[in-house]
């Protein structure tokens, strides 16, 4: 049994911000500026950035930084420097530059558009680097300080909702995305991003048809405005939704369309890896274990240090299940524990992502014949999901089913029947969506 949990794929909002607002949407500096040397270099960097030549832009912005006169020019240059580093996938360096820029922008105009936009990007980068608590604090502060009807508030809300989705906080995320949609009536990048986030939250909460409606609208908008990154995000989430519904043919079509778009965008390598994992999940469900294992292995290479990266967790869990099927139980348990440890460290021991990983560990233990420990871990995982209010999410069905199996093997028939009723009620609810 392949684990069909949610692929953690952050960084979507960076694509939106960097495409929609290159160089903070500042007017291009003109050579007749009093500081002409800075203006020429900065303008050249702007042109390179806008045309996608990020290495050239980085060189020009770096050269212009010592020539910046006054806090505003320096803030603008640091911002541009940070955005370019983010496009190149150098998140830690980008965050360092943007935090310096933010301090300067707050001195110039703390409630101004540049300060709010840089603060939102700081929050996104904090999340990208795994600093989820700091990210949420930063994004909430932007949403609270921006004008209630502003585009800055809409972007901060989309980023905040996206963070909640990553942590399986789908119930909390929905009203956040709905608020962002009210602030984004135009068929633009922000509206498409909010629709993707809302569709993701709905489908992961078992509301498949509403989720598909939102994601298809996002897909249509992204094609209308010709933003390939958003198109790929909508395709990926549609693919994941169809996979949860058991429509593997449609899922593969969507994911295969998304994959080359992500592969061509340097700043979306995590999205690319997540799509490989999604395809691997489908191959596993179709019993094509060689293809599945290859997809998971390729994804783990992209993720890098898989032992500490929460985004590698689903690949690790699925590899664990493959090893269990191969009766390589020691390896399987090690992989499952690594996934659980990474998610506990990132989100907390009582978080929904950690509970799902614990369910995978319980499944491995059941396959290995360690029934008492398996029952304990299944019970703990379900208790966490119940306390978090996500027991009805789409990915819980496998945990309930596995728990029934273990209870029956332990001859605890009455308890097994109770859980079977929960599982039946869940499946009936899903069929009615």
Secondary structure in CASP SS format (residue, H / E / C, confidence):
PFRMAT SS
TARGET T0000
AUTHOR 0000-0000-0000
METHOD secondary structure of the structure
MODEL  1
X C 1.00
X C 1.00
X C 1.00
X C 1.00
X C 1.00
X C 1.00
X C 1.00
X C 1.00
X C 1.00
X C 1.00
X C 1.00
X H 1.00
X H 1.00
X H 1.00
X H 1.00
X H 1.00
X H 1.00
X H 1.00
X H 1.00
X H 1.00
X C 1.00
X H 1.00
X H 1.00
X H 1.00
X H 1.00
X C 1.00
X C 1.00
X C 1.00
X C 1.00
X C 1.00
X C 1.00
X C 1.00
X C 1.00
X C 1.00
X C 1.00
X H 1.00
X H 1.00
X H 1.00
X H 1.00
X H 1.00
X H 1.00
X H 1.00
X H 1.00
X H 1.00
X H 1.00
X H 1.00
X H 1.00
X H 1.00
X H 1.00
X H 1.00
X C 1.00
X C 1.00
X C 1.00
X H 1.00
X H 1.00
X H 1.00
X H 1.00
X H 1.00
X H 1.00
X H 1.00
X H 1.00
X H 1.00
X H 1.00
X H 1.00
X H 1.00
X C 1.00
X C 1.00
X C 1.00
X C 1.00
X H 1.00
X H 1.00
X H 1.00
X H 1.00
X H 1.00
X H 1.00
X H 1.00
X H 1.00
X H 1.00
X H 1.00
X H 1.00
X H 1.00
X H 1.00
X H 1.00
X H 1.00
X H 1.00
X H 1.00
X H 1.00
X C 1.00
X C 1.00
X C 1.00
X H 1.00
X H 1.00
X H 1.00
X H 1.00
X H 1.00
X H 1.00
X H 1.00
X H 1.00
X H 1.00
X H 1.00
X H 1.00
X H 1.00
X H 1.00
X H 1.00
X H 1.00
X H 1.00
X H 1.00
X H 1.00
X H 1.00
X C 1.00
X C 1.00
X C 1.00
X H 1.00
X H 1.00
X H 1.00
X H 1.00
X H 1.00
X H 1.00
X H 1.00
X H 1.00
X H 1.00
X H 1.00
X H 1.00
X H 1.00
X H 1.00
X H 1.00
X H 1.00
X H 1.00
X C 1.00
X C 1.00
X C 1.00
X H 1.00
X H 1.00
X H 1.00
X H 1.00
X H 1.00
X H 1.00
X H 1.00
X H 1.00
X H 1.00
X H 1.00
X H 1.00
X H 1.00
X H 1.00
X H 1.00
X C 1.00
X C 1.00
X C 1.00
X C 1.00
X C 1.00
X H 1.00
X H 1.00
X H 1.00
X H 1.00
X H 1.00
X H 1.00
X H 1.00
X H 1.00
X H 1.00
X H 1.00
X H 1.00
X H 1.00
X H 1.00
X H 1.00
X H 1.00
X H 1.00
X C 1.00
X C 1.00
X C 1.00
X H 1.00
X H 1.00
X H 1.00
X H 1.00
X H 1.00
X H 1.00
X H 1.00
X H 1.00
X H 1.00
X H 1.00
X H 1.00
X H 1.00
X H 1.00
X C 1.00
X C 1.00
X C 1.00
X C 1.00
X C 1.00
X C 1.00
X H 1.00
X H 1.00
X H 1.00
X H 1.00
X H 1.00
X H 1.00
X H 1.00
X H 1.00
X H 1.00
X H 1.00
X H 1.00
X H 1.00
X H 1.00
X H 1.00
X H 1.00
X H 1.00
X C 1.00
X C 1.00
X C 1.00
X H 1.00
X H 1.00
X H 1.00
X H 1.00
X H 1.00
X H 1.00
X H 1.00
X H 1.00
X H 1.00
X H 1.00
X H 1.00
X H 1.00
X H 1.00
X H 1.00
X H 1.00
X H 1.00
X H 1.00
X C 1.00
X C 1.00
X C 1.00
X H 1.00
X H 1.00
X H 1.00
X H 1.00
X H 1.00
X H 1.00
X H 1.00
X H 1.00
X H 1.00
X H 1.00
X H 1.00
X H 1.00
X H 1.00
X H 1.00
X H 1.00
X H 1.00
X H 1.00
X H 1.00
X C 1.00
X C 1.00
X H 1.00
X H 1.00
X H 1.00
X H 1.00
X H 1.00
X H 1.00
X H 1.00
X H 1.00
X H 1.00
X H 1.00
X H 1.00
X H 1.00
X H 1.00
X H 1.00
X H 1.00
X H 1.00
X H 1.00
X C 1.00
X H 1.00
X H 1.00
X H 1.00
X H 1.00
X H 1.00
X H 1.00
X H 1.00
X H 1.00
X H 1.00
X H 1.00
X H 1.00
X H 1.00
X H 1.00
X H 1.00
X H 1.00
X H 1.00
X H 1.00
X H 1.00
X H 1.00
X H 1.00
X C 1.00
X C 1.00
X C 1.00
X H 1.00
X H 1.00
X H 1.00
X H 1.00
X H 1.00
X H 1.00
X H 1.00
X H 1.00
X H 1.00
X H 1.00
X H 1.00
X H 1.00
X H 1.00
X H 1.00
X H 1.00
X C 1.00
X C 1.00
X C 1.00
X C 1.00
X C 1.00
X C 1.00
X H 1.00
X H 1.00
X H 1.00
X H 1.00
X H 1.00
X H 1.00
X H 1.00
X H 1.00
X H 1.00
X H 1.00
X H 1.00
X H 1.00
X H 1.00
X H 1.00
X H 1.00
X H 1.00
X C 1.00
X C 1.00
X C 1.00
X H 1.00
X H 1.00
X H 1.00
X H 1.00
X H 1.00
X H 1.00
X H 1.00
X H 1.00
X H 1.00
X H 1.00
X H 1.00
X H 1.00
X H 1.00
X H 1.00
X H 1.00
X H 1.00
X H 1.00
X H 1.00
X H 1.00
X C 1.00
X C 1.00
X C 1.00
X C 1.00
X H 1.00
X H 1.00
X H 1.00
X H 1.00
X H 1.00
X H 1.00
X H 1.00
X H 1.00
X H 1.00
X H 1.00
X H 1.00
X H 1.00
X H 1.00
X H 1.00
X H 1.00
X H 1.00
X C 1.00
X C 1.00
X C 1.00
X H 1.00
X H 1.00
X H 1.00
X H 1.00
X H 1.00
X H 1.00
X H 1.00
X H 1.00
X H 1.00
X H 1.00
X H 1.00
X H 1.00
X H 1.00
X H 1.00
X H 1.00
X H 1.00
X H 1.00
X C 1.00
X C 1.00
X C 1.00
X C 1.00
X C 1.00
X C 1.00
X H 1.00
X H 1.00
X H 1.00
X H 1.00
X H 1.00
X H 1.00
X H 1.00
X H 1.00
X H 1.00
X H 1.00
X H 1.00
X H 1.00
X H 1.00
X H 1.00
X H 1.00
X H 1.00
X C 1.00
X C 1.00
X C 1.00
X H 1.00
X H 1.00
X H 1.00
X H 1.00
X H 1.00
X H 1.00
X H 1.00
X H 1.00
X H 1.00
X H 1.00
X H 1.00
X H 1.00
X H 1.00
X H 1.00
X H 1.00
X H 1.00
X H 1.00
X H 1.00
X H 1.00
X C 1.00
X C 1.00
END
